[in-house]
């Protein structure tokens, strides 16, 4: 059983990093080495992002919301914003990816028995869930 967070870690996060890396290199003329240092990965990872052998969830780059967030992340990194703000922006992108079911096809390929049409786990984010008034947890 694969959890959505596991799939996200292996697909969405590298794809977002790849989009940021490509933007830094192509639009801001950063070197692979400087890009790697800024993003916090190795130069080899950046090379793989550019070749498309890593972080190649290409459908993300087609989504306008993701493009806007990637542009914001890139600017924030260049302007040396607080790390927590940059992490928050990455998390926002991940939330969009989850809530818009962008990982369902990948999840289905990895877990053929999963009925993704009737699975709505990723559509429920913290803002949409109703919180119980109290928890009754008893340990035996």
C-alpha positions as CSV (number, residue, x, y, z in Angstrom):
1,X,0.0,0.0,0.0
2,X,1.4,3.3,-1.1
3,X,0.4,6.5,0.6
4,X,-0.2,9.6,-1.4
5,X,2.6,11.3,0.5
6,X,5.1,8.6,-0.7
7,X,4.1,9.2,-4.3
8,X,4.3,12.9,-3.8
9,X,7.8,12.6,-2.4
10,X,9.0,10.6,-5.3
11,X,7.2,12.6,-8.0
12,X,5.9,16.0,-7.1
13,X,8.8,17.3,-5.1
14,X,11.4,16.3,-7.7
15,X,9.2,17.7,-10.5
16,X,8.8,21.0,-8.7
17,X,12.6,21.2,-8.0
18,X,13.2,20.4,-11.7
19,X,10.9,23.2,-12.8
20,X,12.6,25.7,-10.5
21,X,16.1,24.5,-11.6
22,X,15.2,24.9,-15.3
23,X,13.9,28.4,-14.6
24,X,17.0,29.4,-12.7
25,X,19.3,28.1,-15.5
26,X,17.3,29.2,-18.5
27,X,15.9,32.5,-17.4
28,X,18.4,33.7,-14.9
29,X,21.6,32.1,-16.3
30,X,22.5,30.3,-13.1
31,X,25.1,27.5,-13.4
32,X,24.2,24.0,-12.5
33,X,26.5,24.2,-9.5
34,X,24.9,27.4,-8.2
35,X,21.4,26.1,-8.9
36,X,22.2,22.9,-7.0
37,X,23.5,24.9,-4.0
38,X,20.4,27.2,-4.0
39,X,17.9,24.3,-4.2
40,X,19.8,22.0,-1.9
41,X,20.5,19.1,-4.2
42,X,23.6,17.8,-6.0
43,X,24.9,19.1,-9.3
44,X,24.2,15.6,-10.7
45,X,20.5,16.0,-9.7
46,X,20.3,19.3,-11.6
47,X,21.9,17.6,-14.6
48,X,19.3,14.8,-14.4
49,X,16.5,17.4,-14.1
50,X,17.7,19.2,-17.2
51,X,17.9,15.9,-19.2
52,X,14.5,14.8,-18.0
53,X,15.7,11.6,-16.3
54,X,14.6,12.9,-12.9
55,X,11.7,15.0,-11.9
56,X,10.0,14.5,-15.2
57,X,6.4,14.7,-14.2
58,X,5.9,17.0,-17.2
59,X,2.2,17.6,-16.7
60,X,2.9,19.8,-13.8
61,X,4.7,22.3,-16.0
62,X,1.5,22.6,-18.1
63,X,-0.6,23.8,-15.1
64,X,-0.8,27.6,-14.9
65,X,-1.1,27.6,-11.1
66,X,2.0,25.5,-10.8
67,X,3.9,27.7,-13.3
68,X,3.0,30.8,-11.2
69,X,4.1,29.2,-7.9
70,X,7.4,28.0,-9.5
71,X,8.0,31.5,-10.7
72,X,7.3,32.8,-7.1
73,X,9.6,30.1,-5.6
74,X,12.4,31.0,-8.0
75,X,12.1,34.7,-7.2
76,X,12.0,34.0,-3.5
77,X,15.2,31.9,-3.8
78,X,17.0,34.6,-5.8
79,X,15.9,37.3,-3.4
80,X,17.0,35.1,-0.4
81,X,13.6,35.0,1.3
82,X,13.2,33.2,4.6
83,X,13.5,29.4,4.1
84,X,10.2,28.8,5.9
85,X,8.4,31.1,3.3
86,X,10.0,29.1,0.4
87,X,9.0,25.8,2.0
88,X,5.5,27.1,2.5
89,X,5.3,28.0,-1.2
90,X,6.5,24.5,-2.2
91,X,3.9,23.1,0.2
92,X,1.2,25.2,-1.5
93,X,2.2,23.7,-4.9
94,X,2.0,20.2,-3.4
95,X,-1.4,21.0,-2.0
96,X,-2.6,22.1,-5.5
97,X,-1.2,18.9,-7.0
98,X,-2.9,16.7,-4.4
99,X,-6.3,18.5,-4.4
100,X,-6.5,18.5,-8.2
101,X,-5.9,14.8,-8.5
102,X,-2.7,15.3,-10.5
103,X,-1.1,12.1,-9.0
104,X,-4.0,9.7,-9.5
105,X,-2.8,8.3,-12.8
106,X,0.6,7.6,-11.3
107,X,-0.9,6.1,-8.2
108,X,-3.1,3.8,-10.4
109,X,0.0,2.6,-12.3
110,X,1.8,1.8,-9.1
111,X,-1.2,0.3,-7.4
112,X,-3.5,-1.3,-10.0
113,X,-6.0,-2.5,-7.4
114,X,-6.7,1.1,-6.3
115,X,-10.0,2.5,-7.5
116,X,-8.8,6.0,-8.1
117,X,-12.2,7.1,-9.5
118,X,-13.7,6.5,-6.0
119,X,-10.7,7.6,-4.0
120,X,-10.9,11.2,-2.8
121,X,-8.2,11.2,-0.1
122,X,-6.0,13.8,-1.8
123,X,-9.0,16.1,-2.3
124,X,-9.4,16.5,1.4
125,X,-6.9,19.1,2.7
126,X,-6.7,20.5,6.2
127,X,-9.0,23.4,5.4
128,X,-11.8,21.3,4.2
129,X,-11.9,18.7,6.8
130,X,-14.2,19.1,9.7
131,X,-12.4,18.8,13.0
132,X,-14.0,16.7,15.7
133,X,-14.9,18.6,18.9
134,X,-12.9,16.1,21.0
135,X,-11.1,12.9,20.7
136,X,-11.9,9.9,22.9
137,X,-8.8,7.8,22.8
138,X,-8.5,4.9,25.2
139,X,-5.4,2.7,25.4
140,X,-5.8,-0.8,26.6
